[in-house]
Amino acid sequence: VQLQASGGGLVQAGGSLRLSCAASRLTFSNYRMGWFRQAPGKEREFVAAISWTGGTTLYGDSVKGRFTISRDNAKNTVYLQMNSLKAEDTAVYSCAAGSGNWGTRPSNYNYWGQGTLVTVSS
């Protein structure tokens, strides 16, 4: 299984970025997908998750109303649209795939990608 995240970069506060995560070597539509982030010196934090069909989404409290998760099962890709970015959103963002219980904990996910760095300047 391979999960390749991309789209990170440097952006000013208030700006937007769209992250993508391309999955391969798995039946993508059988997996829930999630995004997590980890800032230097901090614990990994849940950002967002989406169900198999995309009909249900979950968001971490710190990103609700600003971030949107979506997926395209035909392209085996999950996206994270990030708007109104803040300096505190600076982190490495990783995507994950889960086949078990729906949840917001890292243990709910089976496979992880390498991550992409998002830096928000204030």
N, C-alpha and C positions, 0 to 999 in steps of 0.2 A: 504494500500500500504506500502510495506517495501523495503527500499533500504539499503543494507549493504555493506559498503566499507571496503576493506582490502588491505593489502600489504605494508602499510607504515612501516617506520623504520628509522634507522640511517644509513647513507651512506656517504662516503667521496666525496668531490668535484670531479667531473669528472666521477663518477660512475653512475649506472643505477638502477632503480626500476620499477616494474610493479604493478600498482594498479588495483584492480578488484572491480566491484560493481555488486552485485547480486540483482536482482529485483524479488519481489514476489507480488502476489495479484493484478496484473495488466496485461493487454494484452501488453506485452513488445514491440512487433513490431509496436504498434500504437503510440509509444512515441519517440520523439527525446530525446537524452540523452546528458547531459553535465557534465563537471567537472569544479568546482570552487575551489578557495583556499583562505584562510584567514590567514595572518601572524599576530602575536601579535601587537596590536595597529594600524593595517591597515584595510582598507576597503576590503570587499570581492572582489575578482578579478576573472574575467572570464579566464578560461584556454583553454577549448576545447569543441566542440560540434559535434555531429554526427546525421545524418538524420535517418529516420525510417529504411531504407534499408542498411545504411552504405555507400551510394554512394556519399554523400556530407559531408565534414568536415569543421569546422572553428577552428581557433586557435588564442589565444591572441598573441599580438606582442612579448611579452617577452619569449614565449616558441616555437615560430615557428622554425622549422628545428631541434628541439631537442626532442619534445614530439609528440607522435602519439596516436590518439584515434581510437578505433575499437570496434566492437560489435559482439556478437554471439547470434542471436535471438533464436536459438535452446536451448541455455543455459540460456537465460534471463540475460545475463551478458554484461557489457560494461567494457572496459579496457583502461588504460592510461599507455603507455610505455614511461618512462621518461629516457632520455639519457643525457649525458654531464651535469649532475646536478651541480648547483651552490649553494653557500650559500644562495643566495637570493630566492631560490626555497623553502626554509624552510617555512612550513605552514601546516595547517590542510586542507586536500583535501576532498571535498565533492562531491558526485555525485547527479544529479538531473534529473528528468523526466518531459518533457513538451509535452503538446498536442495541444498547440495553435500556435501562430506566431513564426517563426524561429527567434532566436535572441541570443544575448550575455548578456542580462541583467538578473539578478535573477528573475525579475517579469515575464520573459518568461517561467518560469518553475513552475510546479504545486506541485511536490513532491520532498522532500529532504531526503538524508541519514544523518547519524550522523557524518561521517567524519573519516579520518585516518590521523595520524600525520606523516609527512615526515620531517626529520631533516638532513640537509646536513652540514657536518663539513668541514671547510676550512683548 
